[in-house]
Amino acid sequence: MPTISIFYGIIIKMLFDDHNPPHFHAEYGEYELVVTISPIKIIKGDAPKRVKSMILEWAALHQEELIQDWELCAMLKSPLPIEPLE
């Protein structure tokens, strides 16, 4: 599962040739979330409120890049890194 961004201890990953809807995985310690890209929404998992807020903020800032990375992964190509949340 390629890592596309890391910030504040949060690791953002995508799977190659994963199932729809387009989404990414966010890991923070023992927590893991699955977040759809359009619309941006947590569909699975849980994490502290502040962590969820940062993940959703980051996704909103990089939605277009996330869609491009999803398309690359669907073609079994490596996704491009995305800038972390600052």
PDB file with SEQRES, HELIX, SHEET and CRYST1 records, atoms N, CA, C and O in Angstrom:
SEQRES   1 A   86  MET PRO THR ILE SER ILE PHE TYR GLY ILE ILE ILE LYS          
SEQRES   2 A   86  MET LEU PHE ASP ASP HIS ASN PRO PRO HIS PHE HIS ALA          
SEQRES   3 A   86  GLU TYR GLY GLU TYR GLU LEU VAL VAL THR ILE SER PRO          
SEQRES   4 A   86  ILE LYS ILE ILE LYS GLY ASP ALA PRO LYS ARG VAL LYS          
SEQRES   5 A   86  SER MET ILE LEU GLU TRP ALA ALA LEU HIS GLN GLU GLU          
SEQRES   6 A   86  LEU ILE GLN ASP TRP GLU LEU CYS ALA MET LEU LYS SER          
SEQRES   7 A   86  PRO LEU PRO ILE GLU PRO LEU GLU                              
HELIX    1 AA1 LYS A   49  LEU A   61  1                                  13    
HELIX    2 AA2 GLN A   63  ALA A   74  1                                  12    
SHEET    1 AA1 5 THR A   3  PHE A   7  0                                        
SHEET    2 AA1 5 ILE A  10  LYS A  13 -1                                        
SHEET    3 AA1 5 HIS A  23  TYR A  28 -1                                        
SHEET    4 AA1 5 TYR A  31  ILE A  37 -1                                        
SHEET    5 AA1 5 ILE A  40  GLY A  45 -1                                        
CRYST1    1.000    1.000    1.000  90.00  90.00  90.00 P 1           1          
ATOM      1  N   MET A   1       0.869  -1.172   0.000  1.00  0.00           N  
ATOM      2  CA  MET A   1       0.000   0.000   0.000  1.00  0.00           C  
ATOM      3  C   MET A   1       0.910   1.227   0.000  1.00  0.00           C  
ATOM      4  O   MET A   1       1.530   1.529   1.020  1.00  0.00           O  
ATOM      5  N   PRO A   2       1.000   1.935  -1.117  1.00  0.00           N  
ATOM      6  CA  PRO A   2       1.882   3.100  -1.200  1.00  0.00           C  
ATOM      7  C   PRO A   2       1.441   4.242  -0.274  1.00  0.00           C  
ATOM      8  O   PRO A   2       0.254   4.539  -0.145  1.00  0.00           O  
ATOM      9  N   THR A   3       2.422   4.861   0.357  1.00  0.00           N  
ATOM     10  CA  THR A   3       2.185   6.034   1.192  1.00  0.00           C  
ATOM     11  C   THR A   3       2.245   7.272   0.304  1.00  0.00           C  
ATOM     12  O   THR A   3       3.189   7.444  -0.466  1.00  0.00           O  
ATOM     13  N   ILE A   4       1.228   8.138   0.414  1.00  0.00           N  
ATOM     14  CA  ILE A   4       1.219   9.336  -0.424  1.00  0.00           C  
ATOM     15  C   ILE A   4       1.461  10.618   0.372  1.00  0.00           C  
ATOM     16  O   ILE A   4       1.803  11.651  -0.204  1.00  0.00           O  
ATOM     17  N   SER A   5       1.282  10.554   1.707  1.00  0.00           N  
ATOM     18  CA  SER A   5       1.550  11.735   2.528  1.00  0.00           C  
ATOM     19  C   SER A   5       1.668  11.315   3.994  1.00  0.00           C  
ATOM     20  O   SER A   5       1.071  10.330   4.428  1.00  0.00           O  
ATOM     21  N   ILE A   6       2.450  12.086   4.739  1.00  0.00           N  
ATOM     22  CA  ILE A   6       2.586  11.880   6.187  1.00  0.00           C  
ATOM     23  C   ILE A   6       2.600  13.256   6.843  1.00  0.00           C  
ATOM     24  O   ILE A   6       3.354  14.139   6.434  1.00  0.00           O  
ATOM     25  N   PHE A   7       1.763  13.434   7.862  1.00  0.00           N  
ATOM     26  CA  PHE A   7       1.753  14.685   8.618  1.00  0.00           C  
ATOM     27  C   PHE A   7       1.197  14.441  10.011  1.00  0.00           C  
ATOM     28  O   PHE A   7       0.230  13.700  10.188  1.00  0.00           O  
ATOM     29  N   TYR A   8       1.819  15.071  10.994  1.00  0.00           N  
ATOM     30  CA  TYR A   8       1.388  14.986  12.392  1.00  0.00           C  
ATOM     31  C   TYR A   8       1.142  13.545  12.850  1.00  0.00           C  
ATOM     32  O   TYR A   8       0.213  13.286  13.615  1.00  0.00           O  
ATOM     33  N   GLY A   9       1.967  12.619  12.387  1.00  0.00           N  
ATOM     34  CA  GLY A   9       1.821  11.223  12.769  1.00  0.00           C  
ATOM     35  C   GLY A   9       0.744  10.477  11.998  1.00  0.00           C  
ATOM     36  O   GLY A   9       0.502   9.300  12.267  1.00  0.00           O  
ATOM     37  N   ILE A  10       0.096  11.131  11.051  1.00  0.00           N  
ATOM     38  CA  ILE A  10      -0.950  10.524  10.227  1.00  0.00           C  
ATOM     39  C   ILE A  10      -0.309  10.054   8.919  1.00  0.00           C  
ATOM     40  O   ILE A  10       0.407  10.812   8.264  1.00  0.00           O  
ATOM     41  N   ILE A  11      -0.567   8.819   8.552  1.00  0.00           N  
ATOM     42  CA  ILE A  11      -0.025   8.252   7.318  1.00  0.00           C  
ATOM     43  C   ILE A  11      -1.183   8.023   6.352  1.00  0.00           C  
ATOM     44  O   ILE A  11      -2.151   7.335   6.677  1.00  0.00           O  
ATOM     45  N   ILE A  12      -1.071   8.610   5.159  1.00  0.00           N  
ATOM     46  CA  ILE A  12      -2.105   8.491   4.134  1.00  0.00           C  
ATOM     47  C   ILE A  12      -1.616   7.514   3.070  1.00  0.00           C  
ATOM     48  O   ILE A  12      -0.519   7.666   2.531  1.00  0.00           O  
ATOM     49  N   LYS A  13      -2.446   6.502   2.772  1.00  0.00           N  
ATOM     50  CA  LYS A  13      -2.074   5.460   1.818  1.00  0.00           C  
ATOM     51  C   LYS A  13      -3.217   5.167   0.858  1.00  0.00           C  
ATOM     52  O   LYS A  13      -4.380   5.462   1.131  1.00  0.00           O  
ATOM     53  N   MET A  14      -2.845   4.573  -0.282  1.00  0.00           N  
ATOM     54  CA  MET A  14      -3.822   4.052  -1.244  1.00  0.00           C  
ATOM     55  C   MET A  14      -3.389   2.662  -1.656  1.00  0.00           C  
ATOM     56  O   MET A  14      -2.196   2.362  -1.707  1.00  0.00           O  
ATOM     57  N   LEU A  15      -4.352   1.823  -1.948  1.00  0.00           N  
ATOM     58  CA  LEU A  15      -4.075   0.478  -2.438  1.00  0.00           C  
ATOM     59  C   LEU A  15      -4.085   0.467  -3.964  1.00  0.00           C  
ATOM     60  O   LEU A  15      -4.836   1.214  -4.591  1.00  0.00           O  
ATOM     61  N   PHE A  16      -3.257  -0.372  -4.549  1.00  0.00           N  
ATOM     62  CA  PHE A  16      -3.304  -0.570  -5.997  1.00  0.00           C  
ATOM     63  C   PHE A  16      -4.568  -1.343  -6.345  1.00  0.00           C  
ATOM     64  O   PHE A  16      -4.926  -2.298  -5.655  1.00  0.00           O  
ATOM     65  N   ASP A  17      -5.244  -0.933  -7.413  1.00  0.00           N  
ATOM     66  CA  ASP A  17      -6.408  -1.639  -7.951  1.00  0.00           C  
ATOM     67  C   ASP A  17      -7.451  -1.949  -6.872  1.00  0.00           C  
ATOM     68  O   ASP A  17      -7.971  -3.063  -6.803  1.00  0.00           O  
ATOM     69  N   ASP A  18      -7.748  -0.964  -6.039  1.00  0.00           N  
ATOM     70  CA  ASP A  18      -8.694  -1.126  -4.930  1.00  0.00           C  
ATOM     71  C   ASP A  18     -10.137  -0.995  -5.434  1.00  0.00           C  
ATOM     72  O   ASP A  18     -10.379  -0.539  -6.551  1.00  0.00           O  
ATOM     73  N   HIS A  19     -11.075  -1.399  -4.599  1.00  0.00           N  
ATOM     74  CA  HIS A  19     -12.507  -1.351  -4.931  1.00  0.00           C  
ATOM     75  C   HIS A  19     -13.022   0.089  -4.910  1.00  0.00           C  
ATOM     76  O   HIS A  19     -12.438   0.962  -4.269  1.00  0.00           O  
ATOM     77  N   ASN A  20     -14.114   0.317  -5.616  1.00  0.00           N  
ATOM     78  CA  ASN A  20     -14.794   1.615  -5.585  1.00  0.00           C  
ATOM     79  C   ASN A  20     -15.629   1.722  -4.329  1.00  0.00           C  
ATOM     80  O   ASN A  20     -15.955   0.687  -3.748  1.00  0.00           O  
ATOM     81  N   PRO A  21     -15.993   2.896  -3.875  1.00  0.00           N  
ATOM     82  CA  PRO A  21     -15.733   4.207  -4.443  1.00  0.00           C  
ATOM     83  C   PRO A  21     -14.278   4.627  -4.206  1.00  0.00           C  
ATOM     84  O   PRO A  21     -13.611   4.085  -3.325  1.00  0.00           O  
ATOM     85  N   PRO A  22     -13.786   5.592  -4.994  1.00  0.00           N  
ATOM     86  CA  PRO A  22     -12.427   6.089  -4.791  1.00  0.00           C  
ATOM     87  C   PRO A  22     -12.240   6.555  -3.348  1.00  0.00           C  
ATOM     88  O   PRO A  22     -13.047   7.318  -2.817  1.00  0.00           O  
ATOM     89  N   HIS A  23     -11.162   6.083  -2.727  1.00  0.00           N  
ATOM     90  CA  HIS A  23     -10.933   6.388  -1.317  1.00  0.00           C  
ATOM     91  C   HIS A  23      -9.451   6.261  -0.974  1.00  0.00           C  
ATOM     92  O   HIS A  23      -8.644   5.800  -1.781  1.00  0.00           O  
ATOM     93  N   PHE A  24      -9.120   6.678   0.238  1.00  0.00           N  
ATOM     94  CA  PHE A  24      -7.772   6.479   0.755  1.00  0.00           C  
ATOM     95  C   PHE A  24      -7.872   5.982   2.193  1.00  0.00           C  
ATOM     96  O   PHE A  24      -8.926   6.056   2.825  1.00  0.00           O  
ATOM     97  N   HIS A  25      -6.765   5.482   2.684  1.00  0.00           N  
ATOM     98  CA  HIS A  25      -6.674   4.979   4.046  1.00  0.00           C  
ATOM     99  C   HIS A  25      -5.803   5.935   4.848  1.00  0.00           C  
ATOM    100  O   HIS A  25      -4.752   6.370   4.377  1.00  0.00           O  
ATOM    101  N   ALA A  26      -6.236   6.256   6.046  1.00  0.00           N  
ATOM    102  CA  ALA A  26      -5.467   7.119   6.941  1.00  0.00           C  
ATOM    103  C   ALA A  26      -5.193   6.345   8.223  1.00  0.00           C  
ATOM    104  O   ALA A  26      -6.116   5.835   8.857  1.00  0.00           O  
ATOM    105  N   GLU A  27      -3.923   6.260   8.602  1.00  0.00           N  
ATOM    106  CA  GLU A  27      -3.529   5.552   9.815  1.00  0.00           C  
ATOM    107  C   GLU A  27      -2.938   6.544  10.812  1.00  0.00           C  
ATOM    108  O   GLU A  27      -2.168   7.433  10.449  1.00  0.00           O  
ATOM    109  N   TYR A  28      -3.314   6.373  12.066  1.00  0.00           N  
ATOM    110  CA  TYR A  28      -2.776   7.187  13.148  1.00  0.00           C  
ATOM    111  C   TYR A  28      -2.663   6.271  14.368  1.00  0.00           C  
ATOM    112  O   TYR A  28      -3.660   5.983  15.030  1.00  0.00           O  
ATOM    113  N   GLY A  29      -1.441   5.816  14.661  1.00  0.00           N  
ATOM    114  CA  GLY A  29      -1.277   4.861  15.751  1.00  0.00           C  
ATOM    115  C   GLY A  29      -2.089   3.613  15.469  1.00  0.00           C  
ATOM    116  O   GLY A  29      -1.957   2.998  14.411  1.00  0.00           O  
ATOM    117  N   GLU A  30      -2.930   3.243  16.423  1.00  0.00           N  
ATOM    118  CA  GLU A  30      -3.756   2.038  16.258  1.00  0.00           C  
ATOM    119  C   GLU A  30      -5.055   2.313  15.499  1.00  0.00           C  
ATOM    120  O   GLU A  30      -5.836   1.393  15.260  1.00  0.00           O  
ATOM    121  N   TYR A  31      -5.288   3.555  15.124  1.00  0.00           N  
ATOM    122  CA  TYR A  31      -6.521   3.934  14.426  1.00  0.00           C  
ATOM    123  C   TYR A  31      -6.330   3.856  12.914  1.00  0.00           C  
ATOM    124  O   TYR A  31      -5.250   4.147  12.399  1.00  0.00           O  
ATOM    125  N   GLU A  32      -7.384   3.460  12.212  1.00  0.00           N  
ATOM    126  CA  GLU A  32      -7.373   3.484  10.750  1.00  0.00           C  
ATOM    127  C   GLU A  32      -8.737   3.940  10.251  1.00  0.00           C  
ATOM    128  O   GLU A  32      -9.777   3.470  10.713  1.00  0.00           O  
ATOM    129  N   LEU A  33      -8.709   4.860   9.302  1.00  0.00           N  
ATOM    130  CA  LEU A  33      -9.928   5.381   8.690  1.00  0.00           C  
ATOM    131  C   LEU A  33      -9.891   5.098   7.197  1.00  0.00           C  
ATOM    132  O   LEU A  33      -8.821   5.042   6.590  1.00  0.00           O  
ATOM    133  N   VAL A  34     -11.062   4.922   6.614  1.00  0.00           N  
ATOM    134  CA  VAL A  34     -11.211   4.865   5.167  1.00  0.00           C  
ATOM    135  C   VAL A  34     -12.044   6.090   4.801  1.00  0.00           C  
ATOM    136  O   VAL A  34     -13.133   6.297   5.338  1.00  0.00           O  
ATOM    137  N   VAL A  35     -11.514   6.903   3.873  1.00  0.00           N  
ATOM    138  CA  VAL A  35     -12.138   8.187   3.531  1.00  0.00           C  
ATOM    139  C   VAL A  35     -12.388   8.250   2.028  1.00  0.00           C  
ATOM    140  O   VAL A  35     -11.460   8.094   1.234  1.00  0.00           O  
ATOM    141  N   THR A  36     -13.634   8.476   1.639  1.00  0.00           N  
ATOM    142  CA  THR A  36     -13.933   8.634   0.215  1.00  0.00           C  
ATOM    143  C   THR A  36     -13.430   9.998  -0.250  1.00  0.00           C  
ATOM    144  O   THR A  36     -13.319  10.946   0.528  1.00  0.00           O  
ATOM    145  N   ILE A  37     -13.129  10.059  -1.551  1.00  0.00           N  
ATOM    146  CA  ILE A  37     -12.537  11.273  -2.116  1.00  0.00           C  
ATOM    147  C   ILE A  37     -13.598  12.243  -2.622  1.00  0.00           C  
ATOM    148  O   ILE A  37     -13.430  13.457  -2.510  1.00  0.00           O  
ATOM    149  N   SER A  38     -14.680  11.723  -3.173  1.00  0.00           N  
ATOM    150  CA  SER A  38     -15.736  12.593  -3.679  1.00  0.00           C  
ATOM    151  C   SER A  38     -17.091  11.923  -3.474  1.00  0.00           C  
ATOM    152  O   SER A  38     -17.447  11.015  -4.225  1.00  0.00           O  
ATOM    153  N   PRO A  39     -17.837  12.347  -2.490  1.00  0.00           N  
ATOM    154  CA  PRO A  39     -17.551  13.422  -1.549  1.00  0.00           C  
ATOM    155  C   PRO A  39     -16.538  12.964  -0.498  1.00  0.00           C  
ATOM    156  O   PRO A  39     -16.365  11.770  -0.256  1.00  0.00           O  
ATOM    157  N   ILE A  40     -15.883  13.933   0.112  1.00  0.00           N  
ATOM    158  CA  ILE A  40     -14.923  13.629   1.169  1.00  0.00           C  
ATOM    159  C   ILE A  40     -15.719  13.267   2.415  1.00  0.00           C  
ATOM    160  O   ILE A  40     -16.422  14.096   2.993  1.00  0.00           O  
ATOM    161  N   LYS A  41     -15.584  11.983   2.817  1.00  0.00           N  
ATOM    162  CA  LYS A  41     -16.383  11.493   3.927  1.00  0.00           C  
ATOM    163  C   LYS A  41     -15.716  10.260   4.530  1.00  0.00           C  
ATOM    164  O   LYS A  41     -15.231   9.391   3.807  1.00  0.00           O  
ATOM    165  N   ILE A  42     -15.696  10.193   5.850  1.00  0.00           N  
ATOM    166  CA  ILE A  42     -15.181   9.005   6.532  1.00  0.00           C  
ATOM    167  C   ILE A  42     -16.248   7.921   6.434  1.00  0.00           C  
ATOM    168  O   ILE A  42     -17.379   8.107   6.881  1.00  0.00           O  
ATOM    169  N   ILE A  43     -15.873   6.788   5.844  1.00  0.00           N  
ATOM    170  CA  ILE A  43     -16.856   5.710   5.676  1.00  0.00           C  
ATOM    171  C   ILE A  43     -16.568   4.501   6.561  1.00  0.00           C  
ATOM    172  O   ILE A  43     -17.402   3.604   6.688  1.00  0.00           O  
ATOM    173  N   LYS A  44     -15.388   4.483   7.168  1.00  0.00           N  
ATOM    174  CA  LYS A  44     -15.050   3.347   8.019  1.00  0.00           C  
ATOM    175  C   LYS A  44     -13.972   3.759   9.013  1.00  0.00           C  
ATOM    176  O   LYS A  44     -13.068   4.527   8.683  1.00  0.00           O  
ATOM    177  N   GLY A  45     -14.078   3.244  10.222  1.00  0.00           N  
ATOM    178  CA  GLY A  45     -13.045   3.459  11.223  1.00  0.00           C  
ATOM    179  C   GLY A  45     -13.335   4.642  12.130  1.00  0.00           C  
ATOM    180  O   GLY A  45     -14.345   5.333  11.993  1.00  0.00           O  
ATOM    181  N   ASP A  46     -12.420   4.848  13.054  1.00  0.00           N  
ATOM    182  CA  ASP A  46     -12.557   5.938  14.015  1.00  0.00           C  
ATOM    183  C   ASP A  46     -11.173   6.410  14.428  1.00  0.00           C  
ATOM    184  O   ASP A  46     -10.188   5.688  14.277  1.00  0.00           O  
ATOM    185  N   ALA A  47     -11.110   7.609  14.942  1.00  0.00           N  
ATOM    186  CA  ALA A  47      -9.880   8.218  15.432  1.00  0.00           C  
ATOM    187  C   ALA A  47     -10.292   9.397  16.308  1.00  0.00           C  
ATOM    188  O   ALA A  47     -11.454   9.803  16.296  1.00  0.00           O  
ATOM    189  N   PRO A  48      -9.345   9.948  17.067  1.00  0.00           N  
ATOM    190  CA  PRO A  48      -9.676  11.138  17.842  1.00  0.00           C  
ATOM    191  C   PRO A  48     -10.206  12.264  16.948  1.00  0.00           C  
ATOM    192  O   PRO A  48      -9.813  12.386  15.787  1.00  0.00           O  
ATOM    193  N   LYS A  49     -11.089  13.070  17.497  1.00  0.00           N  
ATOM    194  CA  LYS A  49     -11.757  14.134  16.739  1.00  0.00           C  
ATOM    195  C   LYS A  49     -10.762  15.040  16.010  1.00  0.00           C  
ATOM    196  O   LYS A  49     -10.977  15.374  14.845  1.00  0.00           O  
ATOM    197  N   ARG A  50      -9.683  15.439  16.675  1.00  0.00           N  
ATOM    198  CA  ARG A  50      -8.692  16.337  16.064  1.00  0.00           C  
ATOM    199  C   ARG A  50      -8.029  15.676  14.851  1.00  0.00           C  
ATOM    200  O   ARG A  50      -7.784  16.334  13.841  1.00  0.00           O  
ATOM    201  N   VAL A  51      -7.742  14.385  14.954  1.00  0.00           N  
ATOM    202  CA  VAL A  51      -7.128  13.644  13.852  1.00  0.00           C  
ATOM    203  C   VAL A  51      -8.096  13.585  12.671  1.00  0.00           C  
ATOM    204  O   VAL A  51      -7.698  13.837  11.533  1.00  0.00           O  
ATOM    205  N   LYS A  52      -9.351  13.257  12.928  1.00  0.00           N  
ATOM    206  CA  LYS A  52     -10.348  13.219  11.844  1.00  0.00           C  
ATOM    207  C   LYS A  52     -10.454  14.583  11.172  1.00  0.00           C  
ATOM    208  O   LYS A  52     -10.547  14.668   9.947  1.00  0.00           O  
ATOM    209  N   SER A  53     -10.442  15.637  11.959  1.00  0.00           N  
ATOM    210  CA  SER A  53     -10.549  16.986  11.420  1.00  0.00           C  
ATOM    211  C   SER A  53      -9.367  17.311  10.507  1.00  0.00           C  
ATOM    212  O   SER A  53      -9.554  17.891   9.437  1.00  0.00           O  
ATOM    213  N   MET A  54      -8.157  16.943  10.919  1.00  0.00           N  
ATOM    214  CA  MET A  54      -6.974  17.213  10.093  1.00  0.00           C  
ATOM    215  C   MET A  54      -7.012  16.416   8.794  1.00  0.00           C  
ATOM    216  O   MET A  54      -6.651  16.936   7.738  1.00  0.00           O  
ATOM    217  N   ILE A  55      -7.444  15.163   8.861  1.00  0.00           N  
ATOM    218  CA  ILE A  55      -7.526  14.331   7.664  1.00  0.00           C  
ATOM    219  C   ILE A  55      -8.532  14.915   6.676  1.00  0.00           C  
ATOM    220  O   ILE A  55      -8.247  15.000   5.481  1.00  0.00           O  
ATOM    221  N   LEU A  56      -9.689  15.314   7.156  1.00  0.00           N  
ATOM    222  CA  LEU A  56     -10.708  15.880   6.270  1.00  0.00           C  
ATOM    223  C   LEU A  56     -10.259  17.216   5.682  1.00  0.00           C  
ATOM    224  O   LEU A  56     -10.528  17.504   4.516  1.00  0.00           O  
ATOM    225  N   GLU A  57      -9.575  18.033   6.487  1.00  0.00           N  
ATOM    226  CA  GLU A  57      -9.057  19.316   5.989  1.00  0.00           C  
ATOM    227  C   GLU A  57      -8.025  19.071   4.893  1.00  0.00           C  
ATOM    228  O   GLU A  57      -8.066  19.707   3.840  1.00  0.00           O  
ATOM    229  N   TRP A  58      -7.099  18.146   5.144  1.00  0.00           N  
ATOM    230  CA  TRP A  58      -6.069  17.825   4.163  1.00  0.00           C  
ATOM    231  C   TRP A  58      -6.708  17.316   2.865  1.00  0.00           C  
ATOM    232  O   TRP A  58      -6.316  17.731   1.774  1.00  0.00           O  
ATOM    233  N   ALA A  59      -7.685  16.422   2.984  1.00  0.00           N  
ATOM    234  CA  ALA A  59      -8.340  15.862   1.800  1.00  0.00           C  
ATOM    235  C   ALA A  59      -9.028  16.957   0.980  1.00  0.00           C  
ATOM    236  O   ALA A  59      -8.975  16.936  -0.250  1.00  0.00           O  
ATOM    237  N   ALA A  60      -9.661  17.897   1.645  1.00  0.00           N  
ATOM    238  CA  ALA A  60     -10.330  18.991   0.938  1.00  0.00           C  
ATOM    239  C   ALA A  60      -9.323  19.843   0.168  1.00  0.00           C  
ATOM    240  O   ALA A  60      -9.613  20.309  -0.934  1.00  0.00           O  
ATOM    241  N   LEU A  61      -8.154  20.042   0.744  1.00  0.00           N  
ATOM    242  CA  LEU A  61      -7.116  20.837   0.080  1.00  0.00           C  
ATOM    243  C   LEU A  61      -6.512  20.114  -1.124  1.00  0.00           C  
ATOM    244  O   LEU A  61      -6.011  20.758  -2.047  1.00  0.00           O  
ATOM    245  N   HIS A  62      -6.557  18.801  -1.120  1.00  0.00           N  
ATOM    246  CA  HIS A  62      -5.865  18.014  -2.141  1.00  0.00           C  
ATOM    247  C   HIS A  62      -6.785  17.050  -2.891  1.00  0.00           C  
ATOM    248  O   HIS A  62      -6.328  16.026  -3.399  1.00  0.00           O  
ATOM    249  N   GLN A  63      -8.056  17.367  -2.961  1.00  0.00           N  
ATOM    250  CA  GLN A  63      -9.028  16.460  -3.574  1.00  0.00           C  
ATOM    251  C   GLN A  63      -8.669  16.110  -5.015  1.00  0.00           C  
ATOM    252  O   GLN A  63      -8.756  14.947  -5.407  1.00  0.00           O  
ATOM    253  N   GLU A  64      -8.274  17.087  -5.795  1.00  0.00           N  
ATOM    254  CA  GLU A  64      -7.935  16.848  -7.196  1.00  0.00           C  
ATOM    255  C   GLU A  64      -6.729  15.908  -7.319  1.00  0.00           C  
ATOM    256  O   GLU A  64      -6.719  15.005  -8.156  1.00  0.00           O  
ATOM    257  N   GLU A  65      -5.721  16.129  -6.481  1.00  0.00           N  
ATOM    258  CA  GLU A  65      -4.533  15.266  -6.498  1.00  0.00           C  
ATOM    259  C   GLU A  65      -4.881  13.843  -6.049  1.00  0.00           C  
ATOM    260  O   GLU A  65      -4.332  12.869  -6.564  1.00  0.00           O  
ATOM    261  N   LEU A  66      -5.790  13.738  -5.092  1.00  0.00           N  
ATOM    262  CA  LEU A  66      -6.221  12.418  -4.631  1.00  0.00           C  
ATOM    263  C   LEU A  66      -6.923  11.649  -5.746  1.00  0.00           C  
ATOM    264  O   LEU A  66      -6.721  10.444  -5.897  1.00  0.00           O  
ATOM    265  N   ILE A  67      -7.739  12.341  -6.519  1.00  0.00           N  
ATOM    266  CA  ILE A  67      -8.413  11.694  -7.651  1.00  0.00           C  
ATOM    267  C   ILE A  67      -7.376  11.211  -8.666  1.00  0.00           C  
ATOM    268  O   ILE A  67      -7.487  10.102  -9.188  1.00  0.00           O  
ATOM    269  N   GLN A  68      -6.379  12.035  -8.943  1.00  0.00           N  
ATOM    270  CA  GLN A  68      -5.318  11.640  -9.875  1.00  0.00           C  
ATOM    271  C   GLN A  68      -4.558  10.418  -9.346  1.00  0.00           C  
ATOM    272  O   GLN A  68      -4.260   9.497 -10.106  1.00  0.00           O  
ATOM    273  N   ASP A  69      -4.246  10.409  -8.055  1.00  0.00           N  
ATOM    274  CA  ASP A  69      -3.549   9.258  -7.471  1.00  0.00           C  
ATOM    275  C   ASP A  69      -4.417   8.006  -7.523  1.00  0.00           C  
ATOM    276  O   ASP A  69      -3.914   6.909  -7.764  1.00  0.00           O  
ATOM    277  N   TRP A  70      -5.728   8.167  -7.295  1.00  0.00           N  
ATOM    278  CA  TRP A  70      -6.632   7.017  -7.389  1.00  0.00           C  
ATOM    279  C   TRP A  70      -6.574   6.417  -8.788  1.00  0.00           C  
ATOM    280  O   TRP A  70      -6.511   5.198  -8.946  1.00  0.00           O  
ATOM    281  N   GLU A  71      -6.595   7.276  -9.800  1.00  0.00           N  
ATOM    282  CA  GLU A  71      -6.546   6.808 -11.183  1.00  0.00           C  
ATOM    283  C   GLU A  71      -5.221   6.111 -11.483  1.00  0.00           C  
ATOM    284  O   GLU A  71      -5.206   5.109 -12.198  1.00  0.00           O  
ATOM    285  N   LEU A  72      -4.119   6.617 -10.957  1.00  0.00           N  
ATOM    286  CA  LEU A  72      -2.826   5.961 -11.138  1.00  0.00           C  
ATOM    287  C   LEU A  72      -2.826   4.577 -10.498  1.00  0.00           C  
ATOM    288  O   LEU A  72      -2.382   3.605 -11.111  1.00  0.00           O  
ATOM    289  N   CYS A  73      -3.320   4.488  -9.274  1.00  0.00           N  
ATOM    290  CA  CYS A  73      -3.368   3.195  -8.578  1.00  0.00           C  
ATOM    291  C   CYS A  73      -4.260   2.200  -9.315  1.00  0.00           C  
ATOM    292  O   CYS A  73      -3.973   1.003  -9.341  1.00  0.00           O  
ATOM    293  N   ALA A  74      -5.335   2.693  -9.908  1.00  0.00           N  
ATOM    294  CA  ALA A  74      -6.232   1.823 -10.666  1.00  0.00           C  
ATOM    295  C   ALA A  74      -5.517   1.208 -11.869  1.00  0.00           C  
ATOM    296  O   ALA A  74      -5.858   0.112 -12.314  1.00  0.00           O  
ATOM    297  N   MET A  75      -4.519   1.931 -12.389  1.00  0.00           N  
ATOM    298  CA  MET A  75      -3.732   1.434 -13.521  1.00  0.00           C  
ATOM    299  C   MET A  75      -2.463   0.715 -13.044  1.00  0.00           C  
ATOM    300  O   MET A  75      -1.564   0.427 -13.835  1.00  0.00           O  
ATOM    301  N   LEU A  76      -2.409   0.432 -11.735  1.00  0.00           N  
ATOM    302  CA  LEU A  76      -1.264  -0.237 -11.117  1.00  0.00           C  
ATOM    303  C   LEU A  76       0.026   0.558 -11.254  1.00  0.00           C  
ATOM    304  O   LEU A  76       1.117  -0.006 -11.339  1.00  0.00           O  
ATOM    305  N   LYS A  77      -0.122   1.895 -11.273  1.00  0.00           N  
ATOM    306  CA  LYS A  77       1.032   2.791 -11.310  1.00  0.00           C  
ATOM    307  C   LYS A  77       1.185   3.445  -9.942  1.00  0.00           C  
ATOM    308  O   LYS A  77       0.208   3.619  -9.214  1.00  0.00           O  
ATOM    309  N   SER A  78       2.405   3.803  -9.607  1.00  0.00           N  
ATOM    310  CA  SER A  78       2.665   4.419  -8.305  1.00  0.00           C  
ATOM    311  C   SER A  78       2.017   5.794  -8.215  1.00  0.00           C  
ATOM    312  O   SER A  78       2.144   6.604  -9.133  1.00  0.00           O  
ATOM    313  N   PRO A  79       1.324   6.059  -7.111  1.00  0.00           N  
ATOM    314  CA  PRO A  79       0.732   7.388  -6.930  1.00  0.00           C  
ATOM    315  C   PRO A  79       1.820   8.413  -6.641  1.00  0.00           C  
ATOM    316  O   PRO A  79       2.919   8.072  -6.203  1.00  0.00           O  
ATOM    317  N   LEU A  80       1.494   9.664  -6.893  1.00  0.00           N  
ATOM    318  CA  LEU A  80       2.444  10.751  -6.645  1.00  0.00           C  
ATOM    319  C   LEU A  80       2.312  11.225  -5.195  1.00  0.00           C  
ATOM    320  O   LEU A  80       1.219  11.209  -4.630  1.00  0.00           O  
ATOM    321  N   PRO A  81       3.425  11.645  -4.598  1.00  0.00           N  
ATOM    322  CA  PRO A  81       3.340  12.180  -3.232  1.00  0.00           C  
ATOM    323  C   PRO A  81       2.493  13.451  -3.214  1.00  0.00           C  
ATOM    324  O   PRO A  81       2.462  14.209  -4.183  1.00  0.00           O  
ATOM    325  N   ILE A  82       1.817  13.663  -2.105  1.00  0.00           N  
ATOM    326  CA  ILE A  82       0.992  14.867  -1.920  1.00  0.00           C  
ATOM    327  C   ILE A  82       1.524  15.597  -0.697  1.00  0.00           C  
ATOM    328  O   ILE A  82       1.856  14.980   0.315  1.00  0.00           O  
ATOM    329  N   GLU A  83       1.599  16.915  -0.802  1.00  0.00           N  
ATOM    330  CA  GLU A  83       2.126  17.745   0.280  1.00  0.00           C  
ATOM    331  C   GLU A  83       1.356  17.474   1.583  1.00  0.00           C  
ATOM    332  O   GLU A  83       0.142  17.273   1.568  1.00  0.00           O  
ATOM    333  N   PRO A  84       2.074  17.473   2.690  1.00  0.00           N  
ATOM    334  CA  PRO A  84       1.405  17.272   3.985  1.00  0.00           C  
ATOM    335  C   PRO A  84       0.635  18.513   4.429  1.00  0.00           C  
ATOM    336  O   PRO A  84       0.801  19.598   3.871  1.00  0.00           O  
ATOM    337  N   LEU A  85      -0.193  18.335   5.422  1.00  0.00           N  
ATOM    338  CA  LEU A  85      -0.899  19.447   6.037  1.00  0.00           C  
ATOM    339  C   LEU A  85       0.104  20.232   6.871  1.00  0.00           C  
ATOM    340  O   LEU A  85       0.892  19.644   7.612  1.00  0.00           O  
ATOM    341  N   GLU A  86       0.079  21.541   6.755  1.00  0.00           N  
ATOM    342  CA  GLU A  86       1.026  22.373   7.507  1.00  0.00           C  
ATOM    343  C   GLU A  86       0.309  23.164   8.575  1.00  0.00           C  
ATOM    344  O   GLU A  86       0.941  23.922   9.311  1.00  0.00           O  
TER     345      GLU A  86                                                      
END                                                                             
